[in-house]
Amino acid sequence: MGQLRGERPGRAGATRRIYLDLREQISAGVYAAGDRLPSSRALADELGVSRTTVTAAVDQLVSEGYVTSHQGAASRVSDMARSKPEHPRPAGHGPERPLSGYAGRVMALPIHYPERQQALEFDFRYGDIAAADFPTLLWRRAMNAALLRRRDSLSYAPPAGVAALRQELQGYLWRVRGIRCDPDQIVVVSGSQQALDLSARVLVDCGDPVVIENPCYAMARNVMAAAGADITAVRCDDAGILVEDLPRQGKSALAYVTPSHQFPLGGVLPQNRRELLLAWAYAEGAYIVEDDYDGEYRYDVKPIPPLFQSDQDRVIYVGTVSKTLSPALRLGYLVVPRPLIDVFVKCKQLADRHSPSLEQEALAILLATGSYERHVRKMRRSNAERRAALIAALTSCFGETIEIVGTSAGLHVVVWFRAIAAEHEARLVDVARAGGIGIYPVSPLYFDRKPALAGLILGYASLKPEQLRRGIETLALALKDFAASSQDGAAVEHGVRPGR
Ligand SMILES: Cc1ncc(COP(=O)(O)O)c(C=O)c1O
């Protein structure tokens, strides 16, 4: 409760105390309905406060209906105080009625918020990018300009996104990713995550078959599981999803894939598999959700155009600025087949009306001035250096005891320990953590058919090359005795592809 009616700030404590005491006494039956309250003068004398303080407390009780008061008559406890309905107190801390099926499924999922570990000197957490890489000055200028532009109309924006941004994104996607679409097909969303969530809402009913990759981006898998999808996780090898394993049941709703850079193994899906994947989608009547989360980062491979470019009827394209600017902006975009535009826009409007429009305007300005593409080129150069430093350090410190995969694109690599069995993965992480190094295991990203070997995803975009070198040297030291202490690792099958 805030300040009471009629009270001055200095009296707030005394008034509140008197109000609470009287209310409790009324609720506990010390005063029955119809009883007179002591006069304000009597209460003030008894409690050693001014009459105004007492009157403010009684006025509050009157306004809440506990007490009635008429001009010139004594204040009396009202009937309402007695007729307050009795209801059983909840036994525990849980919800008071059964939750929706959706909520039940969500609560059954392993959804974690990864807390930042302050004590870690070197954190190889994938998904992070360096704060120092953020173009603060450019962004501040663009935000100022956006604010000036919209000063007269800080009202709701279109649910599909600010027109200027959709127009700029159309040009960008054409120039950089070879995608030719209409601005109308672009829906600006709050990060890829919302794109995935909307795709599930639009296309998946409870029990519908859905294909994901194995291993898979956990947040995509969780979205599909929360929607109640009947999930088939299809194995991936070093080049991505194994299309021959796709289920052929004639009724799949969608397949979630990362063809530009399989998450987490890093494969770039070859053209023939892309064609087979599309043929599968047609045979199944399924849509393909193409997550192009880090398509801007490729190092020694030629870019393959996104699937969306080959087929605009079956493919839903998802992009984000989380890897180029910052995940904190929560800005992403969908490019959808024309017949799905209306439903996606309406679902987006129901979800949150629209994504923050000033940030959308600012991004549109960065795109229009060419600053965004210059920034991306700079980021690509910095990340290429980081990647080279990481690979060199891993090779020099671990040599033949590891296999590094997924190096040709993206912002992370996967490292398989040839002589450490997967069952030791958690201990590996603990030992590293004790040495101040954050490393992240691969096996939780497998839906089933877990790998035999211990594997790590090492993100490199948030550390400097020197930190990467020192981090890997420290890791090698921390793990010096590890392989020896997990001797059964020697019995692990080597070179099993895929699944390791
Ligand atoms: C596979 C994949 N997709 C998408 C994203 C980005 O998600 P968002 O745009 O919601 O920040 C990530 C981030 O790590 C990712 O790994």
The ligand as an SDF file (V2000), in Angstrom:
LIG
                    3D

 16 16  0  0  0  0  0  0  0  0999 V2000
   21.0240  -21.6790  -34.2030 C   0  0  0  0  0  0  0  0  0  0  0  0
   20.7510  -20.3120  -33.6870 C   0  0  0  0  0  0  0  0  0  0  0  0
   19.7370  -19.6270  -34.1990 N   0  0  0  0  0  0  0  0  0  0  0  0
   19.4670  -18.3670  -33.7800 C   0  0  0  0  0  0  0  0  0  0  0  0
   20.2380  -17.7470  -32.8260 C   0  0  0  0  0  0  0  0  0  0  0  0
   19.9870  -16.3080  -32.4640 C   0  0  0  0  0  0  0  0  0  0  0  0
   18.8420  -16.1200  -31.7640 O   0  0  0  0  0  0  0  0  0  0  0  0
   18.2080  -14.6790  -31.5540 P   0  0  0  0  0  0  0  0  0  0  0  0
   18.0950  -14.0060  -32.8840 O   0  0  0  0  0  0  0  0  0  0  0  0
   16.8810  -15.0010  -30.9640 O   0  0  0  0  0  0  0  0  0  0  0  0
   19.1030  -13.9230  -30.6300 O   0  0  0  0  0  0  0  0  0  0  0  0
   21.2870  -18.4380  -32.2320 C   0  0  0  0  0  0  0  0  0  0  0  0
   22.0590  -17.8170  -31.1570 C   0  0  0  0  0  0  0  0  0  0  0  0
   22.9820  -18.3310  -30.6010 O   0  0  0  0  0  0  0  0  0  0  0  0
   21.5540  -19.7490  -32.6910 C   0  0  0  0  0  0  0  0  0  0  0  0
   22.5880  -20.4350  -32.1690 O   0  0  0  0  0  0  0  0  0  0  0  0
  1  2  1  0
  2  3  1  0
  2 15  2  0
  3  4  2  0
  4  5  1  0
  5  6  1  0
  5 12  2  0
  6  7  1  0
  7  8  1  0
  8  9  2  0
  8 10  1  0
  8 11  1  0
 12 13  1  0
 12 15  1  0
 13 14  2  0
 15 16  1  0
M  END
$$$$
